[in-house]
Amino acid sequence: MQPRKTPHKAASCPPPDVADCTWESAYYTTDPNYHTLRGGLVGGPDNDDYWVDDRDQNNPANTVSLVNTAGFSATLAGLVDNDINMAKCQQGNGFIQNIMLKVKKQPDATGQRWWEGV
């Protein structure tokens, strides 16, 4: 499910030919956002796996912020930097084991050092 009512200015503001970007037109409306926010991550569900798509400013589950995006982006950057992918994770070790083997420069379960010459 894609959030459609995130309180984010770039996504919430109407086009200039429709209306000015004000608190009323962008944040205090119940309408979906005018624009799709690509690449932004919302806070997500609570501990009971409950999530509601609303524009409430006090709803961290639907708010886009660097706190949500930074950790995810850093994780992906680390995977790319260490050349970790699904094919390598299916060579006899689990995902975490492959990361640790790469960091420690030790061979995998088959005795191969898959990070060399890749």
C-alpha positions as CSV (number, residue, x, y, z in Angstrom):
1,M,0.0,0.0,0.0
2,Q,1.3,3.4,-0.9
3,P,0.7,6.3,1.5
4,R,-1.4,9.0,-0.3
5,K,-1.7,11.5,2.5
6,T,1.7,12.1,3.9
7,P,2.3,15.6,5.4
8,H,5.1,16.4,3.0
9,K,5.2,19.8,1.2
10,A,6.5,18.5,-2.1
11,A,3.8,15.9,-2.3
12,S,1.0,17.7,-0.6
13,C,1.0,21.1,-2.3
14,P,-1.3,21.6,-5.3
15,P,0.1,22.7,-8.6
16,P,0.4,26.5,-8.9
17,D,-2.5,26.7,-11.5
18,V,-4.8,25.0,-9.0
19,A,-4.2,26.8,-5.7
20,D,-1.5,28.4,-3.6
21,C,0.4,26.1,-1.3
22,T,-1.0,27.0,2.1
23,W,-1.6,25.1,5.3
24,E,-5.3,24.8,4.3
25,S,-4.6,23.5,0.7
26,A,-1.7,21.2,1.6
27,Y,-1.9,20.1,5.2
28,Y,-5.4,20.6,6.6
29,T,-7.2,18.8,3.7
30,T,-8.4,15.2,3.7
31,D,-7.7,14.8,0.0
32,P,-4.9,12.6,-1.2
33,N,-1.6,14.3,-2.1
34,Y,-1.4,16.0,-5.5
35,H,2.0,14.4,-6.3
36,T,3.6,11.0,-5.7
37,L,6.6,11.3,-3.3
38,R,9.2,8.9,-4.8
39,G,11.9,7.5,-2.5
40,G,10.5,8.8,0.8
41,L,9.8,6.3,3.6
42,V,7.0,6.8,6.1
43,G,7.4,5.7,9.7
44,G,5.3,2.6,9.2
45,P,3.0,0.6,11.4
46,D,3.0,0.6,15.2
47,N,3.7,-2.3,17.5
48,D,0.4,-3.9,16.7
49,D,1.0,-3.7,13.0
50,Y,-1.6,-0.9,12.7
51,W,-1.1,1.9,10.2
52,V,-3.5,4.6,9.0
53,D,-3.0,6.9,6.0
54,D,-3.8,10.3,7.3
55,R,-2.2,13.7,7.3
56,D,-2.2,14.2,11.0
57,Q,1.0,16.1,12.0
58,N,1.3,14.1,15.2
59,N,1.2,10.7,13.3
60,P,4.8,9.5,13.0
61,A,3.6,6.4,11.2
62,N,2.7,8.5,8.1
63,T,5.4,11.2,8.3
64,V,8.3,11.2,5.9
65,S,11.6,12.1,7.6
66,L,15.3,11.5,7.4
67,V,15.1,9.3,10.5
68,N,13.1,6.8,8.4
69,T,15.1,7.1,5.2
70,A,18.6,7.4,6.5
71,G,18.9,4.0,8.2
72,F,17.3,2.2,5.2
73,S,19.6,4.1,2.7
74,A,22.7,3.3,4.8
75,T,21.8,-0.4,4.9
76,L,21.4,-0.5,1.1
77,A,24.6,1.4,0.6
78,G,26.5,-1.0,2.8
79,L,25.1,-4.0,0.9
80,V,26.1,-2.5,-2.4
81,D,29.5,-1.5,-1.1
82,N,30.2,-5.0,0.2
83,D,28.7,-6.5,-3.0
84,I,26.2,-8.6,-1.0
85,N,23.3,-9.9,-3.1
86,M,20.8,-12.8,-3.0
87,A,22.8,-15.1,-5.3
88,K,25.7,-14.9,-2.9
89,C,23.5,-15.4,0.1
90,Q,22.3,-18.7,-1.4
91,Q,25.7,-20.2,-1.6
92,G,25.5,-22.1,1.7
93,N,25.4,-19.2,4.2
94,G,22.8,-16.9,5.5
95,F,22.6,-13.2,4.8
96,I,24.3,-12.1,8.1
97,Q,26.9,-14.9,7.8
98,N,27.9,-13.7,4.3
99,I,28.4,-10.1,5.6
100,M,30.5,-11.3,8.5
101,L,32.6,-13.6,6.2
102,K,33.2,-10.7,3.8
103,V,34.2,-8.4,6.7
104,K,36.5,-11.0,8.2
105,K,37.8,-12.1,4.7
106,Q,37.1,-15.7,5.4
107,P,35.8,-18.4,2.9
108,D,32.2,-19.4,2.8
109,A,30.7,-22.9,3.6
110,T,32.1,-24.3,0.3
111,G,35.6,-23.0,1.0
112,Q,35.4,-20.4,-1.7
113,R,36.3,-16.8,-1.2
114,W,33.5,-15.5,-3.4
115,W,34.4,-11.9,-3.0
116,E,37.6,-12.4,-4.8
117,G,37.5,-11.9,-8.6
118,V,33.9,-10.9,-8.6
